[in-house]
Amino acid sequence: MTLAITTITNSIAALSVSGLTIKDIDEIPQGLSDRDCPILTPDPDNFITGFKAKADSLDKTRWTVTYTLNYILLYAAVGSGRTTVMEKFSGMVSKAFAFIDAVAAALTLTGSVDWEPGVVDKFDIVTIGENSFHSCHVSIEITEFIN
């Protein structure tokens, strides 16, 4: 059984969303500033959730594997620019759904058999290093058939 997590995350990072940098699992930033935003990065504390593997054959040579990949959208540093928090919120929501649109429009995420744009939630302020950012979480549900 070989899972394609690296291939799938490479496909996600290769998606094109205007004005958004999408990072792969080997590119999680250690420190950021406002000039790096907006950026979508794997959630290092909660990247893979809901992992389930179910045998589809009696000899256990075929499996269906499902899991959720969780990302954080860091939209802008708190206190940056001249816009209000609500204007940052509006832009962040728009950027999160532009990413969801890109996932939905992609015919395949290489390595997966089925996937669905998941949830956009947890609108919050996240601190990375010395900086705090307006953020939200975005998830993608993955299904792989392994044999």
N, C-alpha and C positions, 0 to 999 in steps of 0.2 A: 504494500500500500504506500503510495507516494502522494503526499498532499502538495498542492501547487501554490502555497501561500506567497512565496517570493515572486512567482510569476504574476499572480493576481495583484499584489501590491505594486509591482512594476507597471502593470497596465493602468492602475488607478493613478499613479504618479504621472503617467504619460498623457492623461486627459488634459485637454486644453480648455481653460476658463479664463476669459479676458480679465487681466488685472489680478489674478490669483496664482500664487506659487504653491504647487502641490508637492509635498515631500514624500519620499519612500521610507520604508522601515529602517534603512541604513543611513538616513539623512536627518534624523530627529535633531533639531537644533538645541544646543546647550545654552545659548544666550541669544537674545533677540533685542532689537530696538524697533522703534516705530517705522524706520525706513525699510524693514524687512516685511512689513505687513501690506496687505493681508496675505496670510500664509495658512495653509491647511497641512497639519502634521499628524502623524499617528499619535494617539493618546498613549504615552509611555506607561501610564499607571493602569490602563484599562483597555489595551488594544484589542485583544481577542476575548469575546464573551460568548456564552451560550453554546460552547462547543459540544456537539453530539455526533456520535458515530453509530450507525445502525447497519448490521449485516443484512445484505439483500439476497444472500444465497446460503444454503445449508452448509456448504463447505467454507463459508466465510472468505470467499475470493472476491466478492463484490460488496461494496459498501456505499452508503449515502452518508456524507459528512456535511453538517451544517454548522455555521458559526456566524458571528457578527463582528465586523471590523469597525472600530471606533476611532474617529478622528476629532481633533480640536481645530476649529477655525479661529485664529487669532486675527481680529480685524484691524485694530488700531490700539496704540498705547493709550492708557487712561490719561486724560488731560492734554492730549496732543491736538494740534490744529485749533481752528476757531469755531468748530461746530459744537453743537450741544450733544449731550448724551443720547437724546432721542434721534438726532440725525445720524449718529454713529450706529445706533440700533437699527435704523432703517437700512443703512448701507450694508450692515452685517447680515441682516436677514436676506437682502437681495443677493449678496455674494454666496451665502449658504445654499440658496435655492438655485443659483446659477450652476453650482457644483452638482446638485441633485439632478438638474436638467441634463448636464453633461453625462452623468452616469446613466440616466434613463435613455439618452440618445445613442450611447455606445452600443453597438450590436452585440459585442461580447467583451468580457474582461478575460483576456487570455488566461487559460488555466482553470477557469471555473465553468461549470456547466450551466448554472443558473444563478442569478443575483438580482437583488431588488434594492433600489435606493431605500434606505431605512428611515430613520427618525432624525429630525433637527430639533434639538432641545437643550436644556441646561444653559440658558443665556446667563452669563456670569462674568465675573472679573477673575482672570487667572494671572498668577504671578510666576514669571520665569526669570530666574536670576534676580536682578535688581529692578526689573520693570514689570508693571501690571498692564494687562491687555483686556479690552472688551472681547469676549469670546462666546462661542457656542459649540455644542457637540453635534457631529454628524455621523451617522452610522450607515453601513452597507451590509445587507444580509447576503451571505454566500452559501451556495449549495454545490458540493462537488460529488461526482460519481467516480468512485475509485474501483479499479479492478486489476 
